[in-house]
């Protein structure tokens, strides 16, 4: 399998990308959009196994990972939506399957709803159509944690001491239950943690998943889901931050949507139940062709 990587030009900066497989093979590539905002491509590592049947393209969104990290950008949805266009244009990705996970799924929805062409299918992985609905559901998940953990989180949130080590340690209980439930340490997640951009996350989202103070505040495409006529797979974990109501909004709102729930997973089923995840998206993409 061939692997190539490099940089694309976007704005005045560089976006790092990697391609598994041969873009000249004739098979429609899979383009994967990572979450965050401000996370990295690393947890998409298992997707390279699909390169036997089609090229797989990953990249680090500007501001994080191996891409340039400008300090003079006013972060917005448009910055990242336009970056998807730049990646497709410069790599010649005319006909693709598009996968987005979490924030990357929001970005995928933005790309589709912007009128993008050449899309064979849409894979919405552990994602959402409304930030307000997301925050409401995350607050329910938070409040279902052990009482002593909730007390610590509440105390620091009242004081806005989100960087306090005690707060960050208490947040691990939420992530252990709803982000990644597998064995640790996990190399992909360690790399992501080392290269993610907290400043981008804060500017776009806020201090946590249930307190939205950034540019994503008010983001909501629920009333536009009916415009999507692509074959769509909604895939998530049973214990996901993408809860039943959040997923139902997507499945019921998109006419050609089907759903796969991986019973042992939370927010990163690509790492938690890798074989089942890869099989599900591989079968779906082949059916769409």
Buried (B, 14 or more C-beta within 10 A) or exposed (E): EEEEEEBBEBBEBBBBBBBBBBBEEEBBBBBBBBBBBBBBBBBBBBBBBBBEBBBBBBBBBBBBBBBBBEEEBEBBBEBBBBBBEBBBEBBEBEEBBBBBBBBBBBBBBBBBBEEBEEBBBBBBBBBBBBBBBBBBBBBEBBEEBEEEBBEBBEBBBEEEEBEBEEBEEBBEBBBEBBBBBBEEEBEBBEBBEEBBBEBBBBBBBBBBBBBBEBBBBEBBBBEEBEEBEBBBBBBBBBBBBBBEEBBEBBBEBBEEBEBBBBEEBBBBBBBBBBEBBBEBBBEBBEEBE
